[in-house]
């Protein structure tokens, strides 16, 4: 169950703001990211700064994770990364959506959260956008600039807007 504590969210955004403008050496940066994101895995996790999170506590890592600079993680729902996942720069992962019906959006004004799950050994190219509720299977590669609107199986190369399977790997 995702954590949606608004006080914690504000505190984490202040920590993130400091982290993003810092000049920490890499090991100190990794230590601060582990504290901010409550990283539990013993495996390496490194997110190049700057990056943005919604809450920061709903992102889960299996280990050996790398994200290039300027990534955005809207973690109102859970984001689950398998082992050995690599993200290019400016990858955006959204777990939150709003009702499609305009009347529901106006009257209820609520957000709908749906987890994103990324399997082991996945490589996501720069500028990729991943929509809520998506699962990307293990060993899959998503080409730069793609918009992932439907889940992708394991062992494929996918690219485009919307992302489509190009070939099996």
Contact map, one row per residue, 1 for C-alpha under 8 A:
1110000000000000000000000000000000000000000000000000000000000000000000000000110000000000000000000000000000000000000000000000000000000000000000000000000000000000000000000
1111000000000000000000000000000000000000000000000000000011000000000000000001110000000000000000000000000000000000000000000000000000000000000000000000000000000000000000000
1111100000000000000000000000000000000000000000000000001011000000000000000001000000000000000000000000000000000000000000000000000000000000000000000000000000000000000000000
0111110010000000000000000000000000000000000000000000001000000000000000000001000000000000000000000000000000000000000000000000000000000000000000000000000000000000000000000
0011111110000000000000000000000000000000000000000000000000000000000000000000000000000000000000000000000000000000000000000000000000000000000000000000000000000000000000000
0001111111000000000000000000000000000000000000000000000000000000000000000000000000000000000000000000000000000000000000000000000000000000000000000000000000000000000000000
0000111111100000000000000000000000000000000000000000000000000000000000000000000000000000000000000000000000000000000000000000000000000000000000000000000000000000000000000
0000111111110000000000000000000000000000000000000000001000000000000000000000000000000000000000000000000000000000000000000000000000000000000000000000000000000000000000000
0001111111111000000000000000000000000000000000000000011100000000000000000000000000000000000000000000000000000000000000000000000000000000000000000000000000000000000000000
0000011111111100000000000000000000000000000000000000000000000000000000000000000000000000000000000000000000000000000000000000000000000000000000000000000000000000000000000
0000001111111110000000000000000000000000000000000000000000000000000000000000000000000000000000000000000000000000000000000000000000000000000000000000000000000000000000000
0000000111111111000000000000000000010000000000000000001100000000000000000000000000000000000000000000000000000000000000000000000000000000000000000000000000000000000000000
0000000011111111100000000000000000000000000000000000111000000000000000000000000000000000000000000000000000000000000000000000000000000000000000000000000000000000000000000
0000000001111111110000000000000000000000000000000000000000000000000000000000000000000000000000000000000000000000000000000000000000000000000000000000000000000000000000000
0000000000111111111000000000000000010000000000000000000000000000000000000000000000000000000000000000000000000000000000000000000000000000000000000000000000000000000000000
0000000000011111111100000000000000010000000000000001000000000000000000000000000000000000000000000000000000000000000000000000000000000000000000000000000000000000000000000
0000000000001111111110000000000000000000000000000000000000000000000000000000000000000000000000000000000000000000000000000000000000000000000000000000000000000000000000000
0000000000000111111111000000000000000000000000000000000000000000000000000000000000000000000000000000000000000000000000000000000000000000000000000000000000000000000000000
0000000000000011111111000000100100000000000000001100000000000000000000000000000000000000000000000000000000000000000000000000000000000000000000000000000000000000000000000
0000000000000001111111000000000000000000000000001110000000000000000000000000000000000000000000000000000000000000000000000000000000000000000000000000000000000000000000000
0000000000000000111111100000000000000000000000000100000000000000000000000000000000000000000000000000000000000000000000000000000000000000000000000000000000000000000000000
0000000000000000011111110000000000000000000000000000000000000000000000000000000000000000000000000000000000000000000000000000000000000000000000000000000000000000000000000
0000000000000000000011111000000000000000000000000000000000000000000000000000000000000000000000000000000000000000000000000000000000000000000000000000000000000000000000000
0000000000000000000001111111100000000000000000000000000000000000000000000000000000000000000000000000000000000000000000000000000000000000000000000000000000000000000000000
0000000000000000000000111111100000000000000000000000000000000000000000000000000000000000000000000000000000000000000000000000000000000000000000000000000000000000000000000
0000000000000000000000011111110000000000000000000000000000000000000000000000000000000000000000000000000000000000000000000000000000000000000000000000000000000000000000000
0000000000000000000000011111111000000000000000000000000000000000000000000000000000000000000000000000000000000000000000000000000000000000000000000000000000000000000000000
0000000000000000000000011111111100000000000000000000000000000000000000000000000000000000000000000000000000000000000000000000000000000000000000000000000000000000000000000
0000000000000000001000011111111110000000000000000000000000000000000000000000000000000000000000000000000000000000000000000000000000000000000000000000000000000000000000000
0000000000000000000000000111111111000000000011100000000000000000000000000000000000000000000000000000000000000000000000000000000000000000000000000000000000000000000000000
0000000000000000000000000011111111100000000000000000000000000000000000000000000000000000000000000000000000000000000000000000000000000000000000000000000000000000000000000
0000000000000000001000000001111111110000000000000000000000000000000000000000000000000000000000000000000000000000000000000000000000000000000000000000000000000000000000000
0000000000000000000000000000111111111010000001100000000000000000000000000000000000000000000000000000000000000000000000000000000000000000000000000000000000000000000000000
0000000000000000000000000000011111111111000010000000000000000000000000000000000000000000000000000000000000000000000000000000000000000000000000000000000000000000000000000
0000000000000000000000000000001111111110000000000000000000000000000000000000000000000000000000000000000000000000000000000000000000000000000000000000000000000000000000000
0000000000010011000000000000000111111110000000000000000110000000000000000000000000000000000000000000000000000000000000000000000000000000000000000000000000000000000000000
0000000000000000000000000000000011111110000000000000000111100000000000000000000000000000000000000000000000000000000000000000000000000000000000000000000000000000000000000
0000000000000000000000000000000001111111000000000000000010000000000000000000000000000000000000000000000000000000000000000000000000000000000000000000000000000000000000000
0000000000000000000000000000000011111111100000000000000000011000000000000000000000000000000000000000000000000000000000000000000000000000000000000000000000000000000000000
0000000000000000000000000000000001000111110000000000000000001000000000000000000000000000000000000000000000000000000000000000000000000000000000000000000000000000000000000
0000000000000000000000000000000000000011111100000000000000001110000000000000000000000000000000000000000000000000000000000000000000000000000000000000000000000000000000000
0000000000000000000000000000000000000001111100000000000000000010000000000000000000000000000000000000000000000000000000000000000000000000000000000000000000000000000000000
0000000000000000000000000000000000000000111110000000000000000111100000000000000000000000000000000000000000000000000000000000000000000000000000000000000000000000000000000
0000000000000000000000000000000000000000111111000000000000000011100000000000000000000000000000000000000000000000000000000000000000000000000000000000000000000000000000000
0000000000000000000000000000010001000000001111100000000000001011110000000000000000000000000000000000000000000000000000000000000000000000000000000000000000000000000000000
0000000000000000000000000000010010000000000111110000000000000000111000000000000000000000000000000000000000000000000000000000000000000000000000000000000000000000000000000
0000000000000000000000000000010010000000000011111010000000000000011110000000000000000000000000000000000000000000000000000000000000000000000000000000000000000000000000000
0000000000000000000000000000000000000000000001111110000000000000011111000000000000000000000000000000000000000000000000000000000000000000000000000000000000000000000000000
0000000000000000001100000000000000000000000000111110000000000000000111000000000000000000000000000000000000000000000000000000000000000000000000000000000000000000000000000
0000000000000000001110000000000000000000000000011111000000000000000011100000000000000000000000000000000000000000000000000000000000000000000000000000000000000000000000000
0000000000000000000100000000000000000000000000111111100000000000000011110000000000000000000000000000000000000000000000000000000000000000000000000000000000000000000000000
0000000000000001000000000000000000000000000000000111110000000000000001111100000000000000000000000000000000000000000000000000000000000000000000000000000000000000000000000
0000000000001000000000000000000000000000000000000011111100000000000000011110000000000000000000000000000000000000000000000000000000000000000000000000000000000000000000000
0000000010001000000000000000000000000000000000000001111100000000000000001111000000000000000000000000000000000000000000000000000000000000000000000000000000000000000000000
0011000110011000000000000000000000000000000000000000111111000000000000000111000000000000000000000000000000000000000000000000000000000000000000000000000000000000000000000
0000000010010000000000000000000000011000000000000000111111100000000000001010000000000000000000000000000000000000000000000000000000000000000000000000000000000000000000000
0110000000000000000000000000000000011100000000000000001111110000000000000010000000000000000000000000000000000000000000000000000000000000000000000000000000000000000000000
0110000000000000000000000000000000001000000000000000001111110000000000000011111000000000000000000000000000000000000000000000000000000000000000000000000000000000000000000
0000000000000000000000000000000000001000000000000000000111111000000000000010011110000000000000000000000000000000000000000000000000000000000000000000000000000000000000000
0000000000000000000000000000000000000010000000000000000011111100000000000000011110000000000000000000000000000000000000000000000000000000000000000000000000000000000000000
0000000000000000000000000000000000000011100010000000000000111110100000000000000111100000000000000000000000000000000000000000000000000000000000000000000000000000000000000
0000000000000000000000000000000000000000101000000000000000011111100000000000000011100000000000000000000000000000000000000000000000000000000000000000000000000000000000000
0000000000000000000000000000000000000000111110000000000000001111100000000000000001110000000000000000000000000000000000000000000000000000000000000000000000000000000000000
0000000000000000000000000000000000000000001110000000000000000111110000000000000000111000000000000000000000000000000000000000000000000000000000000000000000000000000000000
0000000000000000000000000000000000000000001111000000000000001111111000000000000010111100000000000000000000000000000000000000000000000000000000000000000000000000000000000
0000000000000000000000000000000000000000000011110000000000000001111100000000000000011110000000000000000000000000000000000000000000000000000000000000000000000000000000000
0000000000000000000000000000000000000000000001110000000000000000111110100000000000000111100000000000000000000000000000000000000000000000000000000000000000000000000000000
0000000000000000000000000000000000000000000000111000000000000000011111100000000000000011110000000000000000000000000000000000000000000000000000000000000000000000000000000
0000000000000000000000000000000000000000000000111110000000000000001111100000000000000001110000000000000000000000000000000000000000000000000000000000000000000000000000000
0000000000000000000000000000000000000000000000011111000000000000000111110000000000000000111000000000000000000000000000000000000000000000000000000000000000000000000000000
0000000000000000000000000000000000000000000000000111000000000000001111111000000000000000111100000000000000000000000000000000000000000000000000000000000000000000000000000
0000000000000000000000000000000000000000000000000011100000000000000001111100000000000000011110000000000000000000000000000000000000000000000000000000000000000000000000000
0000000000000000000000000000000000000000000000000001110100000000000000111110000000000000000111000000000000000000000000000000000000000000000000000000000000000000000000000
0000000000000000000000000000000000000000000000000001111000000000000000011111100000000000000111110000000000000000000000000000000000000000000000000000000000000000000000000
0000000000000000000000000000000000000000000000000000111111100000000000001111111000000000000011110000000000000000000000000000000000000000000000000000000000000000000000000
0111000000000000000000000000000000000000000000000000011001000000000000000111110000000000000000110000000000000000100000000000000000000000000000000000000000000000000000000
1100000000000000000000000000000000000000000000000000000001000000000000000111111000000000000000110000000000000000111100000000000000000000000000000000000000000000000000000
1100000000000000000000000000000000000000000000000000000001110000000000000011111100000000000000100000000000000000011100000000000000000000000000000000000000000000000000000
0000000000000000000000000000000000000000000000000000000001110000000000000010111110000000000000100000000000000000001111000000000000000000000000000000000000000000000000000
0000000000000000000000000000000000000000000000000000000000111000000000000000011111000000000000000000000000000000001111000000000000000000000000000000000000000000000000000
0000000000000000000000000000000000000000000000000000000000111100100000000000001111101000000000000000000000000000000011110000000000000000000000000000000000000000000000000
0000000000000000000000000000000000000000000000000000000000001110000000000000000111111000000000000000000000000000000011111000000000000000000000000000000000000000000000000
0000000000000000000000000000000000000000000000000000000000001111100000000000000011111000000000000000000000000000000000111000000000000000000000000000000000000000000000000
0000000000000000000000000000000000000000000000000000000000000011110000000000000001111100000000000000000000000000000000011100000000000000000000000000000000000000000000000
0000000000000000000000000000000000000000000000000000000000000001110000000000000011111110000000000000000000000000000001111110000000000000000000000000000000000000000000000
0000000000000000000000000000000000000000000000000000000000000000111000000000000000011111000000000000000000000000000000001111000000000000000000000000000000000000000000000
0000000000000000000000000000000000000000000000000000000000000000011100000000000000001111101000000000000000000000000000000011110000000000000000000000000000000000000000000
0000000000000000000000000000000000000000000000000000000000000000001110000000000000000111111000000000000000000000000000000011111000000000000000010000000000000000000000000
0000000000000000000000000000000000000000000000000000000000000000001111100000000000000011111000000000000000000000000000000000111000000000000000000000000000000000000000000
0000000000000000000000000000000000000000000000000000000000000000000111110000000000000001111100000000000000000000000000000000011100000000000000000000000000000000000000000
0000000000000000000000000000000000000000000000000000000000000000000001110000000000000011111110000000000000000000000000000001111110000000000000000000000000000000000000000
0000000000000000000000000000000000000000000000000000000000000000000000111100000000000000011111000000000000000000000000000000001111000000000000000000000000000000000000000
0000000000000000000000000000000000000000000000000000000000000000000000011110000000000000001111100000000000000000000100000000000011110000000000000000000000000000000000000
0000000000000000000000000000000000000000000000000000000000000000000000001110000000000000000111111000000000000000000100000000000011110000000000000000000000000000000000000
0000000000000000000000000000000000000000000000000000000000000000000000000111111000000000000011111000000000000000111100000000000000111000000000000000000000000000000000000
0000000000000000000000000000000000000000000000000000000000000000000000000111100000000000000001111100000000000011110000000000000000010000000000000000000000000000000000000
0000000000000000000000000000000000000000000000000000000000000000000000000000000000000000000001111110000000000011110000000000000000010000000000000000000000000000000000000
0000000000000000000000000000000000000000000000000000000000000000000000000000000000000000000000011111000010001111000000000000000000000000000000000000000000000000000000000
0000000000000000000000000000000000000000000000000000000000000000000000000000000000000000000000001111110110000111000000000000000000000000000000000000000000000000000000000
0000000000000000000000000000000000000000000000000000000000000000000000000000000000000000000000000111110110000000000000000000000000000000000000000000000000000000000000000
0000000000000000000000000000000000000000000000000000000000000000000000000000000000000000000000000011111110000000000000000000000000000000000000000000000000000000000000000
0000000000000000000000000000000000000000000000000000000000000000000000000000000000000000000000000011111111000000000000000000000000000000000000000000000000000000000000000
0000000000000000000000000000000000000000000000000000000000000000000000000000000000000000000000000000111111100000000000000000000000000000000000000000000000000000000000000
0000000000000000000000000000000000000000000000000000000000000000000000000000000000000000000000000011111111111000000000000000000000000000000000000000000000000000000000000
0000000000000000000000000000000000000000000000000000000000000000000000000000000000000000000000000111111111111100000000000000000000000000000000000000000000000000000000000
0000000000000000000000000000000000000000000000000000000000000000000000000000000000000000000000000000011111111000000000000000000000000000000000000000000000000000000000000
0000000000000000000000000000000000000000000000000000000000000000000000000000000000000000000000000000001111111000000000000000000000000000000000000000000000000000000000000
0000000000000000000000000000000000000000000000000000000000000000000000000000000000000000000000000000000111111100000000000000000000000000000000000000000000000000000000000
0000000000000000000000000000000000000000000000000000000000000000000000000000000000000000000000000100000111111110000000000000000000000000000000000000000000000000000000000
0000000000000000000000000000000000000000000000000000000000000000000000000000000000000000000000000110000010011111000000000000000000000000000000000000000000000000000000000
0000000000000000000000000000000000000000000000000000000000000000000000000000000000000000000000011110000000001111100000000000000000000000000000000000000000000000000000000
0000000000000000000000000000000000000000000000000000000000000000000000000000000000000000000000011110000000000111110000000000000000000000000000000000000000000000000000000
0000000000000000000000000000000000000000000000000000000000000000000000000001100000000000000000111000000000000011111000000000000000010000000000000000000000000000000000000
0000000000000000000000000000000000000000000000000000000000000000000000000000110000000000000000111000000000000001111100000000000000011000000000000000000000000000000000000
0000000000000000000000000000000000000000000000000000000000000000000000000000111100000000000000100000000000000000111110000000000000011100000000000000000000000000000000000
0000000000000000000000000000000000000000000000000000000000000000000000000000111100000000000011100000000000000000011111000000000000111110000000000000000000000000000000000
0000000000000000000000000000000000000000000000000000000000000000000000000000001111000000000000000000000000000000001111100000000000001111000000000000000000000000000000000
0000000000000000000000000000000000000000000000000000000000000000000000000000001111001000000000000000000000000000000111110100000000000011110000000000000000000000000000000
0000000000000000000000000000000000000000000000000000000000000000000000000000000011101000000000000000000000000000000011111100000000000011111000000000000000000000000000000
0000000000000000000000000000000000000000000000000000000000000000000000000000000011111000000000000000000000000000000001111100000000000000111000000000000000000000000000000
0000000000000000000000000000000000000000000000000000000000000000000000000000000001111100000000000000000000000000000000111110000000000000011100000000000000000000000000000
0000000000000000000000000000000000000000000000000000000000000000000000000000000000011100000000000000000000000000000001111111000000000001111110000000000000000000000000000
0000000000000000000000000000000000000000000000000000000000000000000000000000000000001111000000000000000000000000000000001111100000000000001111000000000000000000000000000
0000000000000000000000000000000000000000000000000000000000000000000000000000000000000111001000000000000000000000000000000111110100000000000011110000000000000000000000000
0000000000000000000000000000000000000000000000000000000000000000000000000000000000000011101000000000000000000000000000000011111100000000000011111000000000000000000000000
0000000000000000000000000000000000000000000000000000000000000000000000000000000000000011111000000000000000000000000000000001111100000000000000111000000000000000000000000
0000000000000000000000000000000000000000000000000000000000000000000000000000000000000001111100000000000000000000000000000000111110000000000000011100000000000000000000000
0000000000000000000000000000000000000000000000000000000000000000000000000000000000000000011100000000000000000000000000000001111111000000000001111111000000000000000000000
0000000000000000000000000000000000000000000000000000000000000000000000000000000000000000001111000000000000000000000000000000001111100000000000001111000000000000000000000
0000000000000000000000000000000000000000000000000000000000000000000000000000000000000000000111000000000000000000000000000000000111110100000000000011100000000000000000000
0000000000000000000000000000000000000000000000000000000000000000000000000000000000000000000011100000000000000000000100000000000011111100000000000011110000000000000000000
0000000000000000000000000000000000000000000000000000000000000000000000000000000000000000000011111000000000000000111100000000000001111100000000000000000000000000000000000
0000000000000000000000000000000000000000000000000000000000000000000000000000000000000000000000100000000000000000011110000000000000111110000000000000001000000000000000000
0000000000000000000000000000000000000000000000000000000000000000000000000000000000000000000000000000000000000000001110000000000001111111000000000001111100000000000000000
0000000000000000000000000000000000000000000000000000000000000000000000000000000000000000000000000000000000000000000111100000000000001111100000000000011110000000000000000
0000000000000000000000000000000000000000000000000000000000000000000000000000000000000000000000000000000000000000000011100100000000000111110100000000001111000000000000000
0000000000000000000000000000000000000000000000000000000000000000000000000000000000000000000000000000000000000000000001110100000000000011111100000000000111100000000000000
0000000000000000000000000000000000000000000000000000000000000000000000000000000000000000000000000000000000000000000001111100000000000001111100000000000011100000000000000
0000000000000000000000000000000000000000000000000000000000000000000000000000000000000000000000000000000000000000000000111110000000000000111110000000000001110000000000000
0000000000000000000000000000000000000000000000000000000000000000000000000000000000000000000000000000000000000000000000001110000000000001111111000000000111111100000000001
0000000000000000000000000000000000000000000000000000000000000000000000000000000000000000000000000000000000000000000000000111100000000000001111100000000000111100000000000
0000000000000000000000000000000000000000000000000000000000000000000000000000000000000000000000000000000000000000000000000011100100000000000111110100000000001110001000000
0000000000000000000000000000000000000000000000000000000000000000000000000000000000000000000000000000000000000000000000000001110100000000000011111100000000001111000000000
0000000000000000000000000000000000000000000000000000000000000000000000000000000000000001000000000000000000000000000000000001111100000000000001111100000000000010000000000
0000000000000000000000000000000000000000000000000000000000000000000000000000000000000000000000000000000000000000000000000000111110000000000000111110000000000011100000000
0000000000000000000000000000000000000000000000000000000000000000000000000000000000000000000000000000000000000000000000000000001110000000000001111111000000000011111000000
0000000000000000000000000000000000000000000000000000000000000000000000000000000000000000000000000000000000000000000000000000000111100000000000001111100000000011111000000
0000000000000000000000000000000000000000000000000000000000000000000000000000000000000000000000000000000000000000000000000000000111100100000000000111111000000000111000000
0000000000000000000000000000000000000000000000000000000000000000000000000000000000000000000000000000000000000000000000000000000001100100000000000011111000000000011000000
0000000000000000000000000000000000000000000000000000000000000000000000000000000000000000000000000000000000000000000000000000000000100110000000000001111100000000001000000
0000000000000000000000000000000000000000000000000000000000000000000000000000000000000000000000000000000000000000000000000000000000001111000000000001111110000000000000000
0000000000000000000000000000000000000000000000000000000000000000000000000000000000000000000000000000000000000000000000000000000000000111100100000000011111010100000010000
0000000000000000000000000000000000000000000000000000000000000000000000000000000000000000000000000000000000000000000000000000000000000011110100000000001111110000000000000
0000000000000000000000000000000000000000000000000000000000000000000000000000000000000000000000000000000000000000000000000000000000000001111100000000000111110000000000000
0000000000000000000000000000000000000000000000000000000000000000000000000000000000000000000000000000000000000000000000000000000000000000111110000000000011111000000000011
0000000000000000000000000000000000000000000000000000000000000000000000000000000000000000000000000000000000000000000000000000000000000000001110000000000111111100000011111
0000000000000000000000000000000000000000000000000000000000000000000000000000000000000000000000000000000000000000000000000000000000000000000111100000000000111110000011111
0000000000000000000000000000000000000000000000000000000000000000000000000000000000000000000000000000000000000000000000000000000000000000000111100000000100011111001111100
0000000000000000000000000000000000000000000000000000000000000000000000000000000000000000000000000000000000000000000000000000000000000000000001111110000000001111111111000
0000000000000000000000000000000000000000000000000000000000000000000000000000000000000000000000000000000000000000000000000000000000000000000000101110000000000111111100000
0000000000000000000000000000000000000000000000000000000000000000000000000000000000000000000000000000000000000000000000000000000000000000000000001111000000000011111100000
0000000000000000000000000000000000000000000000000000000000000000000000000000000000000000000000000000000000000000000000000000000000000000000000000111100000000011111100000
0000000000000000000000000000000000000000000000000000000000000000000000000000000000000000000000000000000000000000000000000000000000000000000001000111110000000111111110000
0000000000000000000000000000000000000000000000000000000000000000000000000000000000000000000000000000000000000000000000000000000000000000000000000000000000000111111111000
0000000000000000000000000000000000000000000000000000000000000000000000000000000000000000000000000000000000000000000000000000000000000000000000000000000100011110001111110
0000000000000000000000000000000000000000000000000000000000000000000000000000000000000000000000000000000000000000000000000000000000000000000000000000000000011110000111110
0000000000000000000000000000000000000000000000000000000000000000000000000000000000000000000000000000000000000000000000000000000000000000000000000000000000011100000011111
0000000000000000000000000000000000000000000000000000000000000000000000000000000000000000000000000000000000000000000000000000000000000000000000000000000000111000000011111
0000000000000000000000000000000000000000000000000000000000000000000000000000000000000000000000000000000000000000000000000000000000000000000100000000000000111000000000111
